[in-house]
């Protein structure tokens, strides 16, 4: 098992629906948002499903 630290910019997509994830992530600071992007069903096609925020 190997691990590394990665500082990601805001708005980076980690996984897309249907993709098989190869990594797992631990949120050490900031927040993580889970969103679903539908076809033009909604006004902008985006729906926030969950948000995880971390603060020390």
C-alpha positions as CSV (number, residue, x, y, z in Angstrom):
1,X,0.0,0.0,0.0
2,X,1.3,3.4,-0.9
3,X,0.1,6.8,0.0
4,X,0.9,10.4,-0.9
5,X,-0.2,14.0,-0.1
6,X,-1.9,16.0,-2.8
7,X,-3.1,19.6,-2.6
8,X,-6.0,20.0,-5.0
9,X,-7.3,23.2,-6.5
10,X,-11.0,24.2,-6.1
11,X,-13.3,22.5,-8.6
12,X,-11.2,19.5,-9.4
13,X,-13.2,16.4,-10.3
14,X,-12.1,13.2,-8.5
15,X,-14.5,10.7,-10.0
16,X,-17.3,10.7,-12.5
17,X,-20.5,8.6,-12.4
18,X,-19.8,5.2,-13.9
19,X,-16.0,5.4,-13.5
20,X,-14.3,2.8,-11.3
21,X,-12.3,4.6,-8.6
22,X,-8.7,3.5,-8.1
23,X,-7.8,5.8,-5.2
24,X,-9.4,7.0,-1.9
25,X,-9.0,10.5,-0.4
26,X,-8.9,11.9,3.1
27,X,-10.1,15.5,3.5
28,X,-7.5,17.2,5.7
29,X,-8.8,20.7,5.2
30,X,-11.4,22.6,3.2
31,X,-14.4,20.8,1.9
32,X,-15.5,18.1,-0.5
33,X,-18.7,18.4,-2.5
34,X,-20.6,15.5,-4.2
35,X,-22.6,16.7,-7.2
36,X,-24.7,15.0,-9.8
37,X,-24.8,16.5,-13.3
38,X,-28.0,15.6,-15.1
39,X,-28.9,16.2,-18.8
40,X,-30.9,19.5,-19.1
41,X,-33.4,18.2,-16.6
42,X,-32.7,21.0,-14.1
43,X,-32.1,24.7,-14.9
44,X,-28.3,24.2,-14.9
45,X,-28.2,20.4,-14.8
46,X,-26.3,20.3,-11.5
47,X,-27.5,19.0,-8.1
48,X,-25.4,19.0,-4.9
49,X,-25.9,15.7,-3.1
50,X,-23.6,16.1,-0.1
51,X,-20.9,18.4,1.3
52,X,-18.2,17.5,3.8
53,X,-16.3,20.4,5.4
54,X,-13.3,20.2,7.6
55,X,-11.9,23.0,9.9
56,X,-9.3,22.8,12.6
